[in-house]
Amino acid sequence: MFDFLKKRDLVSALKGKRQFLIAAKAIVRKGEKFLILQRSETDLYEAGGADFPGGKIEFGEKIEEGLLREVMEESNLEVDIVRPVRTWSFMKNENTQLFGVTFLVDYKGGEVKLSWEHSAFKWLSFDEILNGDFPEWIKKDFRLI
């Protein structure tokens, strides 16, 4: 009985495990400046590129809790969530889809100390980001805040 389930599981394993991941990113605002991170050169996805603090939400975790945890892990900053800015989704590879929410957050405290995932940071103005050499997804998020 239910042999079809075993076959389906076997076929899925042979194709590669499919994943649906949820992530949250933070646009950190400190007065008139915003935090931009640079991904580590060893990052498997967009090495050396611009980034916001954030990452994957863990199973059972509320997205807001995961966002605060990720911001602390990646930047050592305490923040207050202001509001969601934008939802987004893309295929990281043929077996992994990532769905995410970018939030606007206000700086609350701490000094930036980067995790291994990032190699540099800058506090930049709104205009510096919109007029700078940044990926369109970052500019898109900033146009919405």
C-alpha positions as CSV (number, residue, x, y, z in Angstrom):
1,M,0.0,0.0,0.0
2,F,1.2,3.5,-0.8
3,D,4.1,2.3,-3.0
4,F,3.5,5.3,-5.2
5,L,4.7,7.6,-2.4
6,K,8.0,5.7,-2.2
7,K,8.4,6.0,-6.0
8,R,7.6,9.7,-5.9
9,D,10.1,10.3,-3.1
10,L,12.8,8.3,-5.0
11,V,12.1,10.4,-8.1
12,S,12.4,13.6,-6.1
13,A,15.7,12.5,-4.6
14,L,17.1,11.7,-8.0
15,K,16.1,15.1,-9.4
16,G,17.6,16.9,-6.4
17,K,15.9,18.2,-3.3
18,R,13.7,21.1,-4.0
19,Q,13.6,23.9,-1.4
20,F,11.4,26.8,-0.8
21,L,13.2,29.3,1.5
22,I,12.0,32.4,3.2
23,A,14.3,35.3,3.9
24,A,14.1,38.8,5.3
25,K,16.4,41.8,4.6
26,A,16.7,45.1,6.4
27,I,17.2,48.6,5.1
28,V,18.9,50.0,8.2
29,R,18.3,53.8,8.6
30,K,20.4,55.8,11.0
31,G,19.3,59.5,10.8
32,E,19.8,60.4,7.1
33,K,22.2,57.5,6.3
34,F,21.5,53.9,5.4
35,L,23.7,50.8,5.9
36,I,25.0,49.0,2.8
37,L,27.1,45.9,3.2
38,Q,29.6,44.3,0.8
39,R,29.3,40.5,0.4
40,S,32.4,38.5,1.2
41,E,34.5,37.4,-1.8
42,T,34.0,33.8,-0.7
43,D,30.2,34.2,-0.9
44,L,28.7,31.6,-3.3
45,Y,26.0,34.0,-4.5
46,E,27.1,37.5,-5.8
47,A,30.5,37.5,-4.2
48,G,31.7,41.1,-3.5
49,G,28.2,42.5,-4.3
50,A,26.2,45.0,-2.3
51,D,23.8,43.7,0.2
52,F,21.5,44.5,3.1
53,P,21.8,42.7,6.4
54,G,19.4,39.7,6.6
55,G,19.0,36.1,5.7
56,K,17.0,32.9,5.9
57,I,14.2,32.5,8.4
58,E,14.4,29.4,10.5
59,F,11.6,26.8,10.8
60,G,9.1,28.0,13.4
61,E,10.5,31.5,13.6
62,K,8.3,34.6,12.9
63,I,9.7,36.7,10.0
64,E,10.2,39.7,12.3
65,E,12.1,37.6,14.9
66,G,14.3,36.2,12.1
67,L,15.0,39.6,10.7
68,L,16.2,41.0,14.1
69,R,18.3,37.9,14.6
70,E,19.9,38.1,11.2
71,V,20.6,41.9,11.5
72,M,22.4,41.2,14.9
73,E,24.3,38.2,13.5
74,E,25.5,40.0,10.4
75,S,26.1,43.6,11.7
76,N,25.9,43.5,15.5
77,L,23.2,46.2,15.4
78,E,20.0,46.5,17.4
79,V,17.1,47.8,15.3
80,D,13.4,48.6,15.5
81,I,11.2,47.4,12.6
82,V,9.4,50.3,11.0
83,R,7.5,48.5,8.2
84,P,7.7,46.1,5.3
85,V,8.9,47.7,2.0
86,R,8.7,45.0,-0.6
87,T,8.2,41.3,-1.2
88,W,10.4,39.5,-3.8
89,S,11.0,36.0,-5.1
90,F,13.6,34.3,-7.4
91,M,15.1,31.0,-8.2
92,K,18.6,30.7,-6.7
93,N,19.2,27.6,-8.8
94,E,17.0,24.9,-10.4
95,N,16.0,23.4,-7.1
96,T,15.8,26.4,-4.7
97,Q,13.3,29.2,-4.7
98,L,13.7,32.1,-2.3
99,F,10.9,34.3,-1.2
100,G,11.7,37.4,0.8
101,V,10.5,40.5,2.5
102,T,12.6,43.7,2.7
103,F,11.9,45.8,5.8
104,L,12.7,49.4,6.7
105,V,14.3,49.4,10.2
106,D,15.6,52.2,12.4
107,Y,19.0,51.9,14.1
108,K,18.6,51.5,17.9
109,G,22.2,50.8,19.1
110,G,25.5,49.0,18.6
111,E,28.6,49.4,16.5
112,V,28.9,47.6,13.2
113,K,30.9,44.4,13.5
114,L,30.5,42.3,10.4
115,S,30.1,38.5,10.3
116,W,32.2,36.3,7.9
117,E,29.4,36.8,5.3
118,H,30.4,40.4,4.6
119,S,33.7,42.2,4.2
120,A,32.9,45.9,4.3
121,F,30.2,48.4,5.1
122,K,29.3,52.0,4.4
123,W,26.6,54.4,5.7
124,L,25.3,56.3,2.7
125,S,22.7,58.9,2.0
126,F,19.5,58.1,0.0
127,D,20.9,60.1,-3.0
128,E,24.3,58.3,-2.9
129,I,22.5,55.0,-3.1
130,L,20.0,55.9,-5.9
131,N,22.8,57.6,-7.9
132,G,25.5,55.1,-7.1
133,D,26.7,51.9,-8.8
134,F,24.3,49.5,-7.0
135,P,22.2,46.7,-8.2
136,E,18.7,47.5,-9.4
137,W,17.1,45.5,-6.6
138,I,18.7,47.8,-4.0
139,K,17.6,50.9,-5.9
140,K,14.1,49.4,-6.3
141,D,13.8,48.9,-2.5
142,F,15.0,52.5,-1.8
143,R,12.5,54.0,-4.2
144,L,9.7,52.4,-2.1
145,I,10.8,53.8,1.3
